[in-house]
Amino acid sequence: MLRHEFRPGRLIAGTALVTAAVIYGGDAGGAWETSWFVVIPLVVGGLCLAGAVGAVTGQVRRRRGRPVPEGADPADHAGTRGG
């Protein structure tokens, strides 16, 4: 049983930021040389892709109709993002 709903946009954003951290970590550790501007396209592209995926995911969930948990007030779940 899932404890929370899957959010692929957050997964992509996290992956992009962790990759940037690994690149800078390798540079700091002396494993390789990385220019400061190399990570900017990775982070910006990752965040843009995450935003697009999040928007598509939201549209798909709105179109399908998300079931409201039993015993919950449907007005509390209409049009809100989880919390």
N, C-alpha and C positions, 0 to 999 in steps of 0.2 A: 504494500500500500504506500502510495506517495505521501510524503509529509507536506509537500508544497507543489504548486503547479510548475511545470517545466517552462522556463523562459529562455529560448534560444538566443535572443538578443543579448542578454546578460552573459551568456556563455561565450559568445563571440567577442564581446567587449573585454571580458576577463582574459581570454586567450591572447588577444592583441596586447594587452598591458603586461601580462606575464612574459610574453615573448620580448617585449621592449626591455623589461627588467633583466631577462637572461642575457640579452645583447649587451646592455650596460654592465652587467655583472661580469661577463667574460672580458670586457675591456678593462674593468677595474682590477680583475685578477691577473691580468697580463696574458690571457690566453690568446687574444687577438687585438687588433687596433680597430676602433670604430669611431668614425667622425660623428660629431654631435648632431648633424642634420640627417643622418641615416634613419633615425628612429621616428622622425616627424611624420613622414608618409605612412609608416606602419601604424602609428597611433591614430592619426586622423582618418586614414582609410578604414581601420578597424572600428572606430567609433561611428563613422558614417554607415558602414555595413551593418553594425549592430542596431543602429537607429532604423534603418530600412527593414531589417528582419523583425524588429520589435513592432513596427507599424503594420507589417503584413500579418504578423501573428495576432495582433489585436483585432485586425479586420476579420480574420478567419474565426477567431473566438466569438466575436460579436455576431457574425453571420450564422454560425452553428448554434449559438445560444448555450451559454454555460449553465449547467444545472446548479441550483441554489442548494446548499447543504440543508439537510432536514432540521427543522426547528429554528431556522434562521429567518429573519425578516427579509423578504425579497427586495424591499426598497433599499436596504443597506448594501445590497450587492449590485444594484443596477447602475451601470456607468461608472463604477469605481475601480480603481486598480488595487489589487490585494494589499493586505497590510497586516 
